[in-house]
Amino acid sequence: MMMIPSLTRAADLSDFGQDPWWLVLVKAVLIFLVLVLLTLFNIWFERRVVARMQHRIGPNVNGPFGLLQALADGTKLMFKEEIFPKAADKAIYLLAPFIAVIPAFVTFAVIPFGPVVSMFGEKTPLQLTDMPVAVLFVMAIASIGIYGIVLAGWSSGSTYSLLGGLRSSAQMISYEVAMGLALVAVFLYAGSMSTSQIVAAQKDLWFGLILIPSFVIYVIAMIGETNRAPFDLPEAEGELVGGFHTEYSAMKFAMFFLAEYINMATVSALATTLFLGGWAAPWGVSHVWPGANEGYWPLLWFFGKMILFIFMFIWLRGTLPRLRYDQFMAFGWKRLIPISLLWIVAVATIRALSLDGGVSRSTLLIGIGVLAAVFLVLFFLGEVGGSDEEESEPEPSVVDAFAGGFPVPPMPAGGAVRGAAAPLVFAGAATTTVAGATDSPTEPTDVAGEES
């Protein structure tokens, strides 16, 4: 039977749990296939866009426009030699790629792709499932993927891999805090943590417009969460060779690669759902075209918004240099998290006063603007005061880093020694003088008991 697109309405929680088992299986398989194909497209898209930014052509040989280049690369990785480091913990070494890639697929279970449609004669939402705490489910499952990266670095038996794993755990935990705080304002405005209900709550105005600070914080945090440039510190090739996956090859490496690109799609889909109206058509399109939000057309709007975020990922990679690790962590803890907390207090105050009444919205906005201005002044004054204190501090005494010959032995006083090295003299060693010996190395020395 053909898939007959027919709009009914936006989905709510009562629509889930009613599908027959075979339809749930079909949805799961379709999500898996879409994510794999989307990964192949994103790899090709990234290489082409970065090539254009660098005045190159990019992949253009395998398939039309080079679209099959990523498939060729994946096939090559399938047939490459499997290498196991001698010092690796083999069981965890093999398990880590699966721990990284499986949560990346699972998070898409609660992402709404469209309204309720007719599929194979059954009315069903274009979403695998939903729950009252769907966004928290996404955050929880995504955090499991951190274990795959940490265990990969630890089990490889390599210092570079271990440092990459530790960096990744610290980075992803730090930016997950900022990401979670950025979503609190969305929950306050939507009145729910269900993804389908959050989309329905943006019917009139997208949250990305009325909650701009939350949107900006989430976008910054999602780049740090996915270890993408300029926040790709766990795999900084100039410092860590390849980071946590230095010792991985063939399909094990391909699974980490797949997890990274699916995580890009996950955070982009979540940003689309929470801030850009999800599968709903852009504002004004539904007035010109009444059927824009009906049937399977919302898939076009959803994936279009997703690709805009993915293009932003690629644009940043081709534009910005990598940050220093201490700057990156300080930015997350000292900037994003405090700003997120202040914004949550402001949004909660606005919502409480708006619901209870008694204060006009214009008065609230003026008060919030004054508080924001005071906060910014104090913020920059604190930085200026800190810089003055730093300038007034006495200069530290000069320390000779090479004292005692560590880590590099000091040069001799007269400069580098040329010619043969001086003979070694050991304290307390007895000196034996052989009769007939001379200083010339060309004359033989006669010792008792040896024939000349």
Secondary structure, 3 states (H helix, E strand, C coil): CCCCCCCCCCCCHHHCCCCCHHHHHHHHHHHHHHHHHHHHHHHHHHHHHHHHHCCCCCCCCCCHHHCCHHHHHHHHHHCCCCCCCCCCCHHHHHHHHHHHHHHHHHHHHHCCCEEEEEECCEEEEECCCCCCCHHHHHHHHHHHHHHHHHHHHHHCCCHHHHHHHHHHHHHHHHHHHHHHHHHHHHHHHHCCCCHHHHHHHCCCCCHHHHCHHHHHHHHHHHHHHCCCCCCCHHHCHHHHCCHHHCCCCHHHHHHHHHHHHHHHHHHHHHHHHHHCCCCCCCCCHHHHCCCCCCCCCHHHHHHHHHHHHHHHHHHHHHHCCCCCHHHHHHHHHHHHHHHHHHHHHHHHHHHHHHHHCCCCHHHHHHHHHHHHHHHHHHHHHHHHHHHHHHHHCCCCCCCCCCHHHCCCCCCCCCCCCCCCCCCCCCCCCCCCCCCCCCCCCCCCCCCCCCCC
